[in-house]
Amino acid sequence: MTDEPRRARAVFVLHGGGGAGAQQGEAEALIGDDGLTVGPVGIAFLDADTLRAADYRIELDLWPDGQLVLTQLGRRFDSFTRELRRVRNQARVAGLLAHGITIPETFPGALLGPAAPHPADLQVYDTHLTIVPEDADPWQLPLGALTAVGTQEDPPAVVLESGSTRTIFGQLARRRDECHRMVTQRLARQATLLAQITGQPGFADGVGIARGRVRGFDRLVERYTARERVECAAALLAAATDEPRVGFVQLLDPDAEGLRSPSALPEHWTSFLLVPVGELTVLEILAGPGAATYVFRDAIDTVNYDLQNLHFRRAALALTPQQAELTPANPHRLTLRRLEPLKRLRTSMTARLIHDENWADALKRVLRSNPAQS
């Protein structure tokens, strides 16, 4: 049967948190797309923060507290463990917003560094790369954040540079050059598309470019601002206390229907402004989704970096404090617990302004509350 790797008879022990006694027994363990069940026990992969497997024993450390141990899987141990690790890791890719809207090309290999190689997969999407370590949290490397992509010979590996950060991915066997070629081709494709959109080089997916580096900044903003956002953009640009930035990003959470700019954008792409106002940085989506205006009390470089590492996904940003409570029923709980860019953005966010008839007055109140503007 095709689902045999997902089933195995096992002895289980569930250690509860807070001093609760253990629950134990013997039953069939079944791997689902979102979690694992064994007898009366069910756990979600979003809560399985650590997986260890050795000596015919599987241990899953659970959030917020607890541990599930499986033993006596017999001949099914290896195949069951491989499938459990694969499905758990992929569920956590989505839970940490490192997934895309297309199926990635996957390269099994290892992260290389000063310590021993760490087995991992490299998932190549049209928009970003996702590193999926065997037993650690996955993370996203946006293509727009890559500053260099190269290879090394000893040991053979693909070298990914993003600012001062280097990720060395090796043990690709004969697929190293294929991996390198695929990443560089997708980078080149993005660069060509953005040059066509803007009429100039230098733009990258998710990166805001300062006014002084953009030829015809005002005209470019005008061309890619939906009529519903023209007054909003003008108000923000008038309030700027330093160079505003314009950019383009390929959204991974596009709306079914969006706001159209005078010059058409490719599918799923949108334009945005980042505007520094004193100690604040304001994000305005100019076309595409009917998104709110987000105001952060943080430096513009930090805000742009964190937004890019979310690929400008906004659903978790839009949660109210009540909606963001870390409960076992919250579908965003893994993202809210462990995704550092999101945590920084939510901590620094001072306002989320809905585009209604009160938007202009709400913006004035927020900017007046900025000490640098008083």
N, C-alpha and C positions, 0 to 999 in steps of 0.2 A: 504494500500500500504506500502511496506517496507521502502519507503523513507519519510513517513509522519513526523517522528520526525525532519526531515531536512527542513521542510517547515512550514511557519507561516505567516499569514497576520500581518503586523505591520506598525505603524507610525514611520518614521525614521527622524532623524536630523543629518546631517553631518556638524560638525563645522570645518571649514578649518583653517589651520595655517596661521601665519603671518598677522592676521587681516582680512582674507578673510571672506566674509559673509557666513551664513549657507545655506545649501541645504537641503530641507525637502520635505516630501510628505508621501503618504501611498501606499504600494506595498507589494508584496509577498517577504519575506526574504527566501533565499535559501542557505543552507550550502553545499558547495562543499568540496572536499578533501583538497584543498589548500587555500580556501578563502570563503568569504561570499559576496553574492550579494543581494541587495534590491533595486528594481526599477533600476534606472540608476547608482547606486552607487555600486562599487566593491572594496573590500579590501582583501589583502593577509594576511593570518595568521602569516606570518613571520614579519609583521609590526604591529600586534595587541599585543602590549607589556603588556597590562593590561586588564583584564576582570573583571567587577563587575556586580553582578546581585542581586537585592533585590527590594521588593515592586513593582513587575511587571515591572521593568525597567532594561534594559541591557545597560551597558556602556563599550565601547571598546576604550581605549586610543591608538592612532596610531602614529607610527614613520613615518616621522620625526616630525610631529606636527599635531594635530587634534584629533577629537573624534567623534565616531559614537554612537548615542543613539537610542535604539529601545524601543518602548512602545506599549501598547494596543495590546499585543499578546493574551490576553484572556486565554482560557483554554489551549492553546498551550505553555504557558510560561514555565512551569516546564520541560516538555519533550524537548522543543526546547533548553532551556538553558543547560540541561544536555548534549545533543548531540553537541551543539556548543562548550561547554567547552572540551568535550572529543576529538573532531576532531581538534580543535585549538591546544590543548596541544600535541597531537600526531604529528601534523605538526611541532611544535616547538622542539619536541624531535629530529626529523630528522634535523631540521635547526640548532640545537646546537650540532650536531654530537654525540648524545647520543643514537642513534639507533644501531641495529645490522643487521646481514644478516640472522638471523633466527627469528621465531616468539617467543616472550618472554612469560613466565608464569607471569601473573599479579596478584599482591596481593593488593587489596584496603585496606587502613588503614589510618594512620596519623603519621606525624612527631611529636615526643614528645620532650619537653625541658622545660626550665624555664617558657616560656609563654604557652598560651593555645594550645592544640593540633591543628596541621595544617593538614587538610585533604590532602591526597596524595596517589598516587599509587606507588608500588615498582615493577618494571619490572625486571625479572630475565632472563638474556641471558646466553649463554654458556661462554661468554667472560667478561661480566661486569654486573653491576646492574645500573638501571636508576631510579632515584627518580623523580617523576613527581608531584610536589605540585599542588593543585587545581588552585591556582591563582598566581603562580610565575614560574620563569624559571626552567626547568628540568636540571639535571646534572647527569654525569656518575661517578660511582665508579668502576674502573677496579678491577676485581677479584685479579689480581696480586698485587694491592695496598693494599689489606686487610691484616692487621696484626693479627686480631682476629675477630671471629664471635661467639657470645654467646647469651644467653637469660637472661631476668630478669623477676621477678615475680610481682613486685609492682611498676608501673602497668605492666601487661604482655606485653612483647615486644621482638623484636630481636635487638641486639646491634651489630653494625658494627663499627669496629675500623680500622682506616687507619692512622698510625703514631700517632700523637697527637689529631687527629680528631675523635670524636665519633658521630655516627648517630644512633639515637634510633627510631625504627619504631614499632609502636604499633597499637592498635585497629584492630587487625587482627582476632578477634573473635576466632573461633576454628582452624584457619589456622596458628597460630604462629609456632607450632612445624614443620608443613609441610614446611613453608617458611625457617626456620632455617636449616632443613635437606637438602632442595634443594640447598641452598647456600653452605653449607659445603661439600656436595657431589660434586658439580662442582669445588670447590676449590681443593678437593682431586684428582679429575680427572686430573686437570691441573698439579698438583704437580707430579703425577705419570708419566704423559706423558713427562714432562720436565726432570725428573730423567732418564727416558729411553733414551731420546735424548742425554743427557749430560753425563750419566754414574755416576752422583753424585747428592745429594740433594742440596737444597738451591736456585735453580732458581725459578723465578716467572715470569709470563707473563708480558713482557714489562719492566723488570728490568735489567739493566746492572750490572754485577758482576765484581768487580775489579780483576785484574790479580792475586794478592796475595791470593785471596779466591777461586781460581779456580784451581783444580788439572789438570795439563796438558793443561794450557791455550793455548799455541801456537798450540798444536795438535788439540784442539777443534775448534779453529778458522780455521785451515786448512781443517778440515773435513766438515765445513759448510760454506765455501766460494766458490762461483761459480768461475770457471776458469777466467771468464771475470773480476773478481774483485780481483784476487790474487795480482797483482802489486799495486793496489790501497790500499789494506789493508796493504801491506808491507810498503808502503810509509808513511801511517798514523802512523803505529806502530813505525816506525823509528823516526818520528817527535815528539812523545809523550814526554811531560815534567813531567808527573806523571803517575800513574797507569791507563792504558786503561781498558775499561770494555767491556765485551761481554754479549750478551743477546739474547733472543728469544721472538717473539711477534706474536700473532695470528692476522693477518691483517683483518680489516673490509672493506678495499677497495683494494682487490687483483687485480693484472693484469690478463688478460685472459691467457697470456703466460709469464712465468717468467724465471729467470736464475736458473739453477739447480746446487745444491751443490754436491760434491762427495758422501756425505752421504745424503740419501733422507730425506726430512722433511715432516711431515704430511701436508695435504692440508691446504692452507691458512697461514701456519706458515712460518716465515722467521727469519733469524739470522741478528744481527746488531752489530756494534762496536760504542762505544762512546769513543772518544780520547781527552784528555785534552792537549792542546798545548798553554802553557802560559795562557793568559786570555781567550783563545778560547776553545770551545768544538765542536768537529767535529762528525757528525753523518754519518756513512756509512752503507747502507744496503748491506749485504754480499751475499744474495741469494734471490730468489723470484722476486719481481718487479725490473725492470731496473731503479731504482730511482737515482736521483742526489745525490751529496754529499752536505750536509747542514752544514754551519759553523755559530756558534752562539757566541756572546761575552757575555757569562754568565757562571756561575759555573755549573759543570757537574751534580750535584745533582738537581739543578733547571731545567736544560734542560731535564733531564731524567723524572722528575716529570711531566713536562708539556707535553712532548711527550706521556707519558703513559696516561695522561688524554685526549689526542686526540686519543688514541689507535693507535698512529703512522700514522693517516691519514695525507696525504701530499698534497691533492689537494688545500686546502686553503693556505698552506704554500708556494706553488709554484706560487701563483698569483703575477704578476708584480704590481708595485704601481698603474698603470693605471687600471689593472683588479680588483684591490682591492678598487677602489673608491666606496664610499657608495652612490649608486644610487638606486632608486626603482626597476631598472631592474636587479640588480646584484643578482644572485641566492645565493651568499655567504653572503649577507648583514647582516643577523641575526648573523651568526657565527662571522663575522668580528666586529660587534658592541658589542657583549655581552659575547663572550666566552673568559674568562680571560687567560687561558693557551695559546690559539692561539695568543692573542694580545701580550703577553709577548714574545713568540717565534718570531713573526714577527718583534717586536721592536728590539730584540737582534740579529736577523739574519744579518750577514754581507756578506754572499755569498751563492749562490746556483750554484754548479759546475756541468755542464752537462758532462756525460762520453763520451767524444769524443777524438780526437787525441790531443787536447790542454789541457786535464784535468791536467796532471802533471805540466805543466807550470803555469796554473791558480792556482793550489794549492800552488805552491811556492810563487807566487805573494801575495796571501792572507795571508800566514804565515809570509812573510817578513813584511807585514803591521802591524803585531801584535807587539806592543811596547815591550812586554816581550821577543821577539825573535830578536830584533835589537841589 
